[in-house]
């Protein structure tokens, strides 16, 4: 992680433009045995309606359910750059992400290029964080990176995550913008599911079924703006799966229109599947026990 002007906490705060409040829930802490059973289905578990049909097309366009289901874990490097209103880059953060698949939103982050090494892990229910080998017991600081981690796990797993994490899918019809036509699907999650928003609207290209943009409502109290648009600008294939490589985020209004300059851009690189992740990577180590635990 290489901050240029802002501190780590500020960068992570800004990164939460695609994040929101969180919470623990059983649906995202699926036991491995059950997760394997879900992933091994011949077809993704989607509703038999227009919304399910569009998501199924998107899954096929991204490589197909069978290709996704065969992978056990994934890793990637994310570079996140924040821009000021004039378009100048003011900070850059880099993390190595590692996540088991088909088990909800579980992820581990390790900093790159930061002298005081930062490690964070979320197992779908609980989280812990170390900075320079010492536990971070400032809830606010941990909250920032928690949102950072969960949002990245969610976006990386798109569109397959729509079938693996229960949510309410509804079809909003089609929309034309210039020469482009989109099929729109609204996704809603209850408060007990630890996803980084309460609703979002997905815009899929009507011809290719590829995800083009996301209109998301963030619920983080520390954000002055709660509506954002994410634009998916590039993709690469890895392990038979198309992965969104560039994501640009803009402030938006209630109609999903962009109302300001690009606030941040994310680059996802070096994606690898099935490297083998030990469960201990996500378990709280002894030196990650918080001060309150040590004093009790």
C-alpha positions as CSV (number, residue, x, y, z in Angstrom):
1,X,0.0,0.0,0.0
2,X,1.5,3.4,-1.0
3,X,-0.4,6.4,0.3
4,X,0.6,9.6,-1.5
5,X,-1.2,12.2,0.5
6,X,-3.8,10.7,2.8
7,X,-3.3,8.2,5.6
8,X,-4.3,4.6,5.5
9,X,-7.5,5.2,7.4
10,X,-8.6,8.0,5.0
11,X,-7.9,5.9,2.0
12,X,-9.9,3.0,3.4
13,X,-12.7,5.4,4.3
14,X,-12.8,6.7,0.7
15,X,-12.7,3.1,-0.6
16,X,-16.0,2.5,1.2
17,X,-17.8,4.4,-1.6
18,X,-18.8,0.9,-2.7
19,X,-19.4,-0.4,0.8
20,X,-21.9,-0.2,3.6
21,X,-22.9,-1.5,7.0
22,X,-22.3,-5.2,7.7
23,X,-23.3,-8.0,10.0
24,X,-22.9,-11.7,10.6
25,X,-25.4,-14.2,9.1
26,X,-25.8,-17.9,8.5
27,X,-26.3,-17.7,4.7
28,X,-22.8,-16.4,4.2
29,X,-21.1,-18.8,6.6
30,X,-22.2,-21.9,4.8
31,X,-20.4,-25.0,6.0
32,X,-17.9,-26.3,3.5
33,X,-19.9,-29.5,2.9
34,X,-23.0,-27.6,2.0
35,X,-21.1,-25.1,-0.1
36,X,-19.7,-28.0,-2.2
37,X,-23.2,-29.3,-2.7
38,X,-24.4,-25.9,-3.9
39,X,-21.5,-25.3,-6.2
40,X,-21.8,-28.8,-7.7
41,X,-25.3,-28.2,-9.0
42,X,-25.6,-28.4,-12.8
43,X,-27.4,-25.1,-12.9
44,X,-27.2,-22.1,-10.6
45,X,-30.0,-21.8,-8.0
46,X,-31.9,-18.8,-9.4
47,X,-35.6,-17.9,-9.5
48,X,-37.6,-19.0,-12.5
49,X,-38.5,-15.5,-13.7
50,X,-37.1,-12.7,-15.9
51,X,-34.5,-11.7,-13.2
52,X,-33.3,-15.2,-12.9
53,X,-33.1,-15.6,-16.7
54,X,-30.9,-12.5,-17.0
55,X,-28.6,-13.5,-14.2
56,X,-28.3,-17.0,-15.7
57,X,-27.3,-15.4,-19.0
58,X,-24.7,-13.2,-17.3
59,X,-23.3,-16.3,-15.5
60,X,-23.0,-18.1,-18.8
61,X,-21.3,-15.1,-20.4
62,X,-18.8,-14.9,-17.5
63,X,-17.7,-18.5,-18.1
64,X,-20.5,-20.6,-16.9
65,X,-21.7,-22.1,-13.6
66,X,-19.7,-25.3,-14.2
67,X,-16.4,-23.5,-14.6
68,X,-17.0,-21.3,-11.5
69,X,-18.2,-24.3,-9.4
70,X,-15.1,-26.3,-10.0
71,X,-12.8,-23.7,-8.4
72,X,-12.1,-24.0,-4.7
73,X,-10.4,-20.6,-4.0
74,X,-9.1,-17.5,-5.6
75,X,-6.4,-14.8,-5.1
76,X,-5.8,-11.5,-6.8
77,X,-4.0,-8.1,-6.3
78,X,-6.1,-5.0,-6.1
79,X,-4.8,-1.5,-6.7
80,X,-7.2,1.2,-5.6
81,X,-6.6,4.9,-6.6
82,X,-8.5,7.8,-5.2
83,X,-8.9,11.0,-7.1
84,X,-9.7,14.6,-6.1
85,X,-12.4,16.6,-7.8
86,X,-9.9,17.9,-10.4
87,X,-8.9,14.4,-11.4
88,X,-5.6,14.3,-9.6
89,X,-4.6,11.0,-8.0
90,X,-4.2,11.6,-4.3
91,X,-3.6,8.1,-2.9
92,X,-3.0,4.5,-3.9
93,X,-3.5,1.3,-2.0
94,X,-2.4,-2.2,-2.9
95,X,-3.6,-5.4,-1.3
96,X,-3.2,-9.1,-2.0
97,X,-6.6,-10.7,-1.6
98,X,-7.2,-14.4,-0.9
99,X,-10.6,-16.0,-0.6
100,X,-12.2,-19.5,-0.4
101,X,-15.1,-19.9,-2.8
102,X,-18.7,-21.1,-2.3
103,X,-18.5,-20.4,1.4
104,X,-20.0,-16.9,1.5
105,X,-17.9,-13.7,1.7
106,X,-14.7,-14.9,3.3
107,X,-11.5,-13.0,2.6
108,X,-8.0,-12.3,3.8
109,X,-6.1,-9.1,2.8
110,X,-2.4,-8.5,3.1
111,X,-0.8,-5.1,2.4
112,X,1.8,-4.7,-0.4
113,X,4.4,-1.9,-0.1
114,X,3.5,-0.8,3.4
115,X,6.3,-0.7,6.0
116,X,3.9,-1.4,8.8
117,X,2.4,-4.6,7.4
118,X,-1.4,-4.8,7.6
119,X,-3.3,-8.1,7.6
120,X,-7.0,-8.4,7.9
121,X,-9.3,-11.5,7.7
122,X,-13.1,-12.0,7.7
123,X,-14.5,-15.5,8.0
124,X,-18.1,-14.6,7.1
125,X,-18.9,-13.9,10.7
126,X,-16.0,-12.4,12.7
127,X,-12.9,-10.4,11.7
128,X,-9.5,-9.6,13.0
129,X,-6.7,-7.2,12.0
130,X,-3.0,-6.8,12.6
131,X,-0.8,-3.8,11.9
132,X,2.9,-4.3,12.2
133,X,2.1,-7.6,14.0
134,X,0.0,-5.9,16.7
135,X,-3.8,-6.2,17.1
136,X,-5.9,-3.3,16.0
137,X,-8.6,-2.6,18.6
138,X,-9.9,0.6,17.2
139,X,-13.3,-0.5,15.9
140,X,-13.5,2.5,13.5
141,X,-10.2,1.7,11.8
142,X,-11.2,-2.0,11.5
143,X,-14.6,-1.1,10.1
144,X,-13.1,0.8,7.2
145,X,-11.0,-2.2,6.0
146,X,-13.8,-4.6,6.8
147,X,-15.9,-2.8,4.2
148,X,-13.0,-2.7,1.8
149,X,-12.5,-6.4,2.1
150,X,-16.2,-7.4,1.8
151,X,-16.9,-5.2,-1.2
152,X,-13.9,-6.6,-3.1
153,X,-15.0,-10.2,-2.3
154,X,-18.4,-9.4,-3.6
155,X,-17.4,-7.6,-6.8
156,X,-14.8,-10.3,-7.6
157,X,-17.5,-13.0,-7.4
158,X,-20.0,-11.2,-9.6
159,X,-22.3,-12.4,-11.2
160,X,-22.0,-15.9,-9.6
161,X,-22.4,-14.4,-6.1
162,X,-26.0,-13.6,-7.1
163,X,-26.8,-17.3,-7.0
164,X,-24.6,-18.1,-4.0
165,X,-25.7,-15.5,-1.5
166,X,-29.5,-15.3,-1.0
167,X,-31.0,-12.0,-2.0
168,X,-34.1,-10.6,-3.6
169,X,-33.8,-10.4,-7.3
170,X,-36.3,-8.4,-9.4
171,X,-36.4,-7.4,-13.1
172,X,-36.7,-3.7,-13.8
173,X,-37.0,-3.9,-17.5
174,X,-34.7,-2.6,-20.3
175,X,-33.1,0.8,-20.8
176,X,-31.6,2.4,-23.8
177,X,-28.6,4.8,-23.7
178,X,-27.4,5.9,-27.1
179,X,-26.6,2.8,-29.1
180,X,-26.6,0.6,-26.0
181,X,-29.5,-1.3,-24.5
182,X,-29.4,-2.7,-20.9
183,X,-31.4,-5.3,-19.0
184,X,-31.8,-4.1,-15.4
185,X,-32.0,-6.3,-12.3
186,X,-32.4,-5.0,-8.8
187,X,-30.8,-6.9,-5.9
188,X,-31.8,-6.4,-2.3
189,X,-30.3,-7.8,0.8
190,X,-31.6,-7.8,4.4
191,X,-29.7,-6.3,7.2
192,X,-28.5,-9.6,8.5
193,X,-26.5,-10.4,5.4
194,X,-22.9,-8.9,5.5
195,X,-22.9,-7.4,2.0
196,X,-21.7,-3.8,1.4
197,X,-25.1,-2.2,0.6
198,X,-28.8,-2.7,1.0
199,X,-29.7,-2.6,-2.7
200,X,-28.1,-2.2,-6.1
201,X,-29.3,-2.1,-9.7
202,X,-27.2,-4.1,-12.2
203,X,-27.0,-3.1,-15.8
204,X,-26.4,-6.0,-18.2
205,X,-25.7,-5.5,-21.9
206,X,-28.8,-6.8,-23.6
207,X,-26.8,-8.4,-26.4
208,X,-23.7,-9.9,-24.6
209,X,-25.2,-10.3,-21.1
210,X,-22.0,-8.8,-19.7
211,X,-22.3,-6.6,-16.6
212,X,-21.6,-3.0,-17.6
213,X,-22.4,-0.9,-14.6
214,X,-23.8,-0.9,-11.0
215,X,-25.9,1.6,-9.2
216,X,-25.5,1.0,-5.5
217,X,-26.9,2.5,-2.3
218,X,-24.2,2.6,0.4
219,X,-25.3,2.7,4.1
220,X,-22.0,3.7,5.8
221,X,-22.7,6.5,8.3
222,X,-19.3,8.1,7.6
223,X,-20.0,8.7,3.9
224,X,-21.4,12.1,3.0
225,X,-22.8,10.6,-0.2
226,X,-24.6,7.3,-0.3
227,X,-25.4,6.7,-4.0
228,X,-22.7,5.6,-6.4
229,X,-22.3,4.2,-9.9
230,X,-19.6,1.6,-10.6
231,X,-18.6,1.2,-14.3
232,X,-16.9,-2.0,-15.3
233,X,-14.4,-1.0,-18.0
234,X,-12.3,-4.1,-18.8
235,X,-12.1,-7.8,-18.1
236,X,-9.6,-10.7,-18.3
237,X,-10.1,-14.4,-18.4
238,X,-8.5,-16.6,-15.8
239,X,-9.4,-20.2,-15.1
240,X,-12.2,-20.1,-17.6
241,X,-13.8,-17.1,-15.7
242,X,-14.1,-13.5,-17.0
243,X,-13.0,-11.2,-14.2
244,X,-13.7,-7.5,-14.2
245,X,-10.3,-5.9,-14.4
246,X,-11.1,-2.1,-14.0
247,X,-13.9,-0.6,-12.0
248,X,-14.5,3.2,-11.9
249,X,-16.7,4.7,-9.2
250,X,-18.7,8.0,-9.5
251,X,-21.1,9.8,-7.3
252,X,-24.7,9.3,-8.6
253,X,-28.3,10.4,-8.0
254,X,-31.4,8.4,-7.3
255,X,-32.0,7.8,-11.0
256,X,-28.5,6.3,-11.4
257,X,-27.1,9.2,-13.3
258,X,-23.5,10.2,-12.7
259,X,-23.3,13.6,-11.0
260,X,-19.6,14.2,-10.5
261,X,-16.1,13.3,-11.6
262,X,-14.6,9.8,-11.1
263,X,-13.8,9.5,-7.4
264,X,-11.9,6.2,-7.5
265,X,-10.7,3.5,-9.8
266,X,-9.8,-0.1,-9.0
267,X,-7.5,-2.4,-11.0
268,X,-7.6,-6.2,-10.4
269,X,-4.6,-8.1,-11.5
270,X,-2.7,-11.4,-11.1
271,X,-5.9,-13.5,-10.6
272,X,-5.2,-17.2,-9.7
273,X,-7.5,-20.0,-8.8
274,X,-7.0,-23.1,-6.7
275,X,-3.7,-22.1,-5.0
276,X,-4.8,-24.0,-1.9
277,X,-5.8,-21.9,1.2
278,X,-5.3,-23.3,4.6
279,X,-8.3,-22.7,7.0
280,X,-5.9,-21.2,9.5
281,X,-5.4,-18.2,7.3
282,X,-8.8,-17.0,8.3
283,X,-8.6,-18.0,12.0
284,X,-7.8,-15.4,14.6
285,X,-4.1,-15.9,15.6
286,X,-3.1,-15.5,19.2
287,X,-1.4,-12.1,18.6
288,X,-4.7,-10.8,17.0
289,X,-6.6,-10.9,20.3
290,X,-7.9,-7.5,21.1
291,X,-7.0,-5.6,24.3
292,X,-10.4,-6.3,25.8
293,X,-10.0,-10.0,25.4
294,X,-6.5,-10.0,26.9
295,X,-7.7,-8.1,29.9
296,X,-10.7,-10.4,30.6
